[in-house]
Amino acid sequence: MLSVPGGGHWGGGIVISARDLALMGLLVARGGAWDGKQILPKGWTEELVKPCPVAPFYGLMWWLNTGKRQFAAASEKSYFALGWGSHIVWIDPDHDLVTVLRWIDRKKAPGFVERLLGALKT
């Protein structure tokens, strides 16, 4: 399958803009509701973040912040879609926050998380 940078490598995944990633993250963060309508089945988004019995830091294609394993500065309630090329959709229910990062150096992502959360406190 032909692929473009940032999208569906090996025929899997999704090809999507940063804006649309943010909208998808917002839909998940809002429990599948959009503009007062339930778009996704009720309870479906809660299933995404249930820890896997084999790997308690992983849900259904979402990385959980169990033990602050993904990002130490982020809440344990945070969860992340982490894609190839360091595309990140970060949902932080404690701060009502949906953040999208594209092509970030993965080693610098924890610093971004710290700085963003620090800016919210000021």
Helices and strands as residue ranges (DSSP letters): G 9-11, H 18-29, E 33-34, E 37-38, H 44-48, E 63-64, G 66-68, E 79-83, E 87-92, G 93-95, E 97-101, G 106-108, H 109-121
